[in-house]
Amino acid sequence: MKFSDVFKSSFLENVTGVNVVDMLLALVLAFCIGMFIFFVYKKTYMGVMYSSSFGVTLIALTMITTVVILAVTSNVVLSLGMVGALSIVRFRAAIKEPLDIAFLFWAITEGIVLAAGLIPLAVFGGAVIGVMLLIFVNRKSHYNPYIVVFQCEDHKSEEAVRKYLEEQTVRATVKSKTAQKGLIELNMEIRLKDDNTDFINSLSEMNGVKTAVLVSYNGEYMG
């Protein structure tokens, strides 16, 4: 063993495993595509509380995945060790919206494809996915779903309200009903013919009706 061998390090020898230009190009492209994913997520979000931190996570996830795959492709032995290291990672964050899962997989996939050097596939595939999400997620239904919550005094006023709603809407379906002495409360899902909601004012003024509330309903429902 020579004296110069003491200063040799396999760790330092791996520094040049990935070209600096390739690293910069991959990270810049990952950032740009991550920003595009963030833009699509922001435009297509339909939940109650928008989370900007999740959008930033999509950008970071695209870049992090790119870095990991670059390291894996540069060293086969490292790839085997990294698979074992990542297998112990557990994520316990709750996914609130089903569509968020698609955005997470989209960000991870873009990072993998970029790091693999398939730049045209990453750019073209990302553009197609983004346009598809913008078209279908933002597509509004012909009939707008709402929930009407009203309280009435007796069965007679209940029947009058239900008949009135069936005349004013495309469809009216009872979701839940609560009855007690002198008070009946109904939750009904309705589909409006247009965006006019003035009918709820007339509903609240009907005989026997105590309160009437109209709520926009963007959740899952049977079509």
Secondary structure, DSSP 8 states (H G I E B T S, - for coil): --GGGGG--HHHHGGGGS-HHHHHHHHHHHHHHHHHHHHHHHHH--SSS--HHHHHHHHHHHHHHHHHHHHHHH-HHHHHHHHHHHTT--------SHHHHHHHHHHHHHHHHHHTT-HHHHHHHHHHHHHHHHHHHS---SSEEEEEEEEESSHHHHHHHHHHHHHHSSEEEEEEEEEETTEEEEEEEEEESSS--THHHHHHTSTTEEEEEEEE--S----
